[in-house]
Amino acid sequence: MASTTSAPELEADALEQLRGDFRGDIVEPADPTYDELRGVFNGMFDRRPRVILRPAGAADVIRGIGLARTSGLPLAIRGGGHSVAGFSSVDDGIVLDLRAMRGIRVDPQRKTVRVQAGLNWGELDRETQAFGLGVTGGRVTTTGIVGFTTGTGSGWLERKFGFAADNVLSADVVTADGEVVTASEDENQELLWGLKGGGGNFGVVTEMEFRLNPLTPIVYGGLAAFPPDKGPEVVRAWRDLSNESDDVGWAVANVTAPPLSFVPEEWHGKHVVAVLGMIAGAHDQAEKVMKPLRALGPVFDLWQPMPYTMVQTLIDPANPYGRQNYWRAHNIDDLDDSVIDTFLEAGASRPSPFTAVIMLNGGGAIGRVGENDTAISGRKSPFNFHLNGMWEDPAATDENIAWVKSISKALAPHISEGISLNFATEIGDDALKESFGAKKVERLRALKDRYDPANVFRMNQNIKPTG
Ligand SMILES: Cc1cc2nc3c(=O)[nH]c(=O)nc-3n(C[C@H](O)[C@H](O)[C@H](O)COP(=O)(O)OP(=O)(O)OC[C@H]3O[C@@H](n4cnc5c(N)ncnc54)[C@H](O)[C@@H]3O)c2cc1C
C-alpha cells in the first residue's frame, strides 16, 4: 500500500541498505531484545527509538552516523547509559549503542590502557588492576568510560591522579561527516582539548587511550555511618581532614541506612550521615585520618583495607537502573556553618529515601592542572555539593524535582563557577556558561563549527554551532 508521506519509506530503504553493510546488530521495535536495549539508567527517559544500531567497530559507527545524517533522524550515542539527562535515548530516532565494542589492552611498560567505547569502569578497573595500575574512574562501576571522561570524569582518585579527562592521551573519533580522526598531543590537539570536558559534541569516540598510574590493589576504603544528631561534628571533621593528603578521596552524604546485616536493626531505613570513599595511600596514615571521625561514634564502620575494585562497587547497590532521577551539582568554595546547616537540613527533608545529598572533596591533582589546559573549569573549588534526587513513583516527580530546586536555591550564595555537567538532569545555555565560563564556551563553539556544523551530535550538553 502506498504511504501517505515519503519519509518512512525512505527510511525503510535506508535501513535495508544499511543491513547489507553493517557488521553489528540492527535492532527494531519488534525484535525481542529491543526493550532491554532501549533502557537507560534514568527511568524518567522511557524512550522508544526507531532503531538501535549496535556497531561492531569504527566502520559501523561511520555507517550509523551516515544514516542519521541522510535521514535527518535525531541521533543518540549510548555507552554506559548513565546520562542523568537522558542523552543516550531518543524517541523516534537512532540510538548508536556502542556496548558491543569491548576491546581493551593494557600496556604495562608504557603504563597505558587503550579501550573501546563499549566498556564500563568496572571492566576497565578489573583489567588495569591485574597489572597494579589504575586511573580515576566512576564511583559506580556500570558508568560508561567515554561519556564519563568527556564530561570530566570525577572519581575517588581525582585528588591523586586528576580527573579521568586529565589522563586521556588520545582518542579516535568519527566526526559528523564520517571522517575518522585521532586527537592527541601530536595531531588535532584542539579536539583533544575539547574532549576533555566538552562532552559528546564533536563526534563518536571509538577508542580512548589513558595514562595509567601505579595503584596498589589494596587501598583503605569503606563507608561509616553516623546518627544525624552528630551531623555537624561529622561534617566539620570531614571538611577539616579533606585536605590531609592527595590520597584522601571521599564524600560525606545524607543517605538512608539499608536493611543489611552490617547495619544495626534499629537503624534500618533511617537517615544517617555517612562518610565513604577511599584513602589510597599507606594504611597506617589512613587510620590516622579516620581516627577523629571514629571518635565520634559511628553506627557502623566498614572502613578497612580492601581491594580497590571493591571500593569501586560500594555504592552500586544504591544506584540501580530504572528509578526516576533528577540531579544537580554545584561547586562550593567555602564550607561554612550555613552550608553545613543547609546540607543537614536537606538530608532530613529528603522526600524520597533513595535520594542522596552528598559533598565531595576536590582539589589536589585536579587543581594543579592549568585552567586552560582542558575545557573543564572550576578546578580550584575545594568542595562539590551534589543533590541526587531519586525516587520510584513517577507520580512523585513534581515534588522531588521541586525539592532539589529548593535546596539548590538555598545554596545559591555559596555556589562558584564550573561544575561538571555529568551530574545535571537539566542543561540549558546558562548551565553551559556556569560550567565552562563564557570564554571556553566560545572556544568549544569554534570546535563544534569545525567538526559538527550541522549539530548532528546534539543529544548532549549541547554547544550549538554558529550557523
Ligand atoms: C549512578 C551514576 C553514577 C555516576 N557517577 C559519576 C561519577 O562518579 N563521576 C562522574 O564524573 N560522573 C558520574 N556520573 C555521571 C556520568 O559520568 C555521566 O552521566 C556520563 O555521561 C555517563 O556516561 P555513559 O557512557 O554511562 O552514559 P551514556 O548515557 O551512555 O552517554 C551519555 C552521553 O555521553 C556521550 N558519549 C557516551 N559515549 C560516547 C562516545 N563513545 N563518543 C562520544 N560521546 C559519547 C554522549 O553525548 C552520550 O549521550 C554518574 C552517573 C550515574 C547515573
The ligand as an SDF file (V2000), in Angstrom:
LIG
                    3D

 53 58  0  0  0  0  0  0  0  0999 V2000
   24.7720    6.1730   39.0540 C   0  0  0  0  0  0  0  0  0  0  0  0
   25.6510    7.2050   38.4260 C   0  0  0  0  0  0  0  0  0  0  0  0
   26.8900    7.4760   38.9730 C   0  0  0  0  0  0  0  0  0  0  0  0
   27.7170    8.4360   38.3960 C   0  0  0  0  0  0  0  0  0  0  0  0
   28.9270    8.6910   38.9720 N   0  0  0  0  0  0  0  0  0  0  0  0
   29.7350    9.6120   38.4160 C   0  0  0  0  0  0  0  0  0  0  0  0
   30.9980    9.8970   38.9950 C   0  0  0  0  0  0  0  0  0  0  0  0
   31.4000    9.3230   39.9920 O   0  0  0  0  0  0  0  0  0  0  0  0
   31.7660   10.8300   38.3900 N   0  0  0  0  0  0  0  0  0  0  0  0
   31.3680   11.4800   37.2460 C   0  0  0  0  0  0  0  0  0  0  0  0
   32.1270   12.3050   36.7220 O   0  0  0  0  0  0  0  0  0  0  0  0
   30.1780   11.2240   36.6960 N   0  0  0  0  0  0  0  0  0  0  0  0
   29.3530   10.3180   37.2520 C   0  0  0  0  0  0  0  0  0  0  0  0
   28.1430   10.0840   36.7080 N   0  0  0  0  0  0  0  0  0  0  0  0
   27.7390   10.8440   35.5220 C   0  0  0  0  0  0  0  0  0  0  0  0
   28.2300   10.1320   34.2740 C   0  0  0  0  0  0  0  0  0  0  0  0
   29.6260   10.1610   34.1840 O   0  0  0  0  0  0  0  0  0  0  0  0
   27.6780   10.8030   33.0130 C   0  0  0  0  0  0  0  0  0  0  0  0
   26.2890   10.7220   33.0360 O   0  0  0  0  0  0  0  0  0  0  0  0
   28.2300   10.1610   31.7440 C   0  0  0  0  0  0  0  0  0  0  0  0
   27.7470   10.8570   30.6250 O   0  0  0  0  0  0  0  0  0  0  0  0
   27.8270    8.7370   31.6680 C   0  0  0  0  0  0  0  0  0  0  0  0
   28.4660    8.0920   30.6260 O   0  0  0  0  0  0  0  0  0  0  0  0
   27.7820    6.8230   29.9880 P   0  0  0  0  0  0  0  0  0  0  0  0
   28.5750    6.3460   28.8450 O   0  0  0  0  0  0  0  0  0  0  0  0
   27.4400    5.8470   31.0630 O   0  0  0  0  0  0  0  0  0  0  0  0
   26.4370    7.4900   29.5210 O   0  0  0  0  0  0  0  0  0  0  0  0
   25.5340    7.4140   28.2400 P   0  0  0  0  0  0  0  0  0  0  0  0
   24.1930    7.7650   28.7630 O   0  0  0  0  0  0  0  0  0  0  0  0
   25.6800    6.1500   27.5010 O   0  0  0  0  0  0  0  0  0  0  0  0
   26.0970    8.5840   27.3620 O   0  0  0  0  0  0  0  0  0  0  0  0
   25.8970    9.9000   27.7560 C   0  0  0  0  0  0  0  0  0  0  0  0
   26.4220   10.8270   26.7050 C   0  0  0  0  0  0  0  0  0  0  0  0
   27.8340   10.7740   26.6990 O   0  0  0  0  0  0  0  0  0  0  0  0
   28.3020   10.9440   25.3760 C   0  0  0  0  0  0  0  0  0  0  0  0
   29.0060    9.7310   24.9660 N   0  0  0  0  0  0  0  0  0  0  0  0
   28.9490    8.4960   25.5140 C   0  0  0  0  0  0  0  0  0  0  0  0
   29.7730    7.6650   24.8360 N   0  0  0  0  0  0  0  0  0  0  0  0
   30.3260    8.3890   23.8490 C   0  0  0  0  0  0  0  0  0  0  0  0
   31.2490    8.1020   22.8090 C   0  0  0  0  0  0  0  0  0  0  0  0
   31.7960    6.9060   22.6510 N   0  0  0  0  0  0  0  0  0  0  0  0
   31.6100    9.1020   21.9760 N   0  0  0  0  0  0  0  0  0  0  0  0
   31.1150   10.3450   22.1120 C   0  0  0  0  0  0  0  0  0  0  0  0
   30.2190   10.6630   23.0710 N   0  0  0  0  0  0  0  0  0  0  0  0
   29.8420    9.6990   23.9290 C   0  0  0  0  0  0  0  0  0  0  0  0
   27.1000   11.1700   24.5020 C   0  0  0  0  0  0  0  0  0  0  0  0
   26.8350   12.5490   24.4120 O   0  0  0  0  0  0  0  0  0  0  0  0
   26.0230   10.4840   25.2860 C   0  0  0  0  0  0  0  0  0  0  0  0
   24.7480   10.9420   25.0120 O   0  0  0  0  0  0  0  0  0  0  0  0
   27.2920    9.1330   37.2510 C   0  0  0  0  0  0  0  0  0  0  0  0
   26.0450    8.8620   36.6990 C   0  0  0  0  0  0  0  0  0  0  0  0
   25.2310    7.9170   37.2790 C   0  0  0  0  0  0  0  0  0  0  0  0
   23.8860    7.6660   36.7000 C   0  0  0  0  0  0  0  0  0  0  0  0
  1  2  1  0
  2  3  1  0
  2 52  2  0
  3  4  2  0
  4  5  1  0
  4 50  1  0
  5  6  2  0
  6  7  1  0
  6 13  1  0
  7  8  2  0
  7  9  1  0
  9 10  1  0
 10 11  2  0
 10 12  1  0
 12 13  2  0
 13 14  1  0
 14 15  1  0
 14 50  1  0
 15 16  1  0
 16 17  1  0
 16 18  1  0
 18 19  1  0
 18 20  1  0
 20 21  1  0
 20 22  1  0
 22 23  1  0
 23 24  1  0
 24 25  2  0
 24 26  1  0
 24 27  1  0
 27 28  1  0
 28 29  2  0
 28 30  1  0
 28 31  1  0
 31 32  1  0
 32 33  1  0
 33 34  1  0
 33 48  1  0
 34 35  1  0
 35 36  1  0
 35 46  1  0
 36 37  1  0
 36 45  1  0
 37 38  2  0
 38 39  1  0
 39 40  1  0
 39 45  2  0
 40 41  1  0
 40 42  2  0
 42 43  1  0
 43 44  2  0
 44 45  1  0
 46 47  1  0
 46 48  1  0
 48 49  1  0
 50 51  2  0
 51 52  1  0
 52 53  1  0
M  END
$$$$
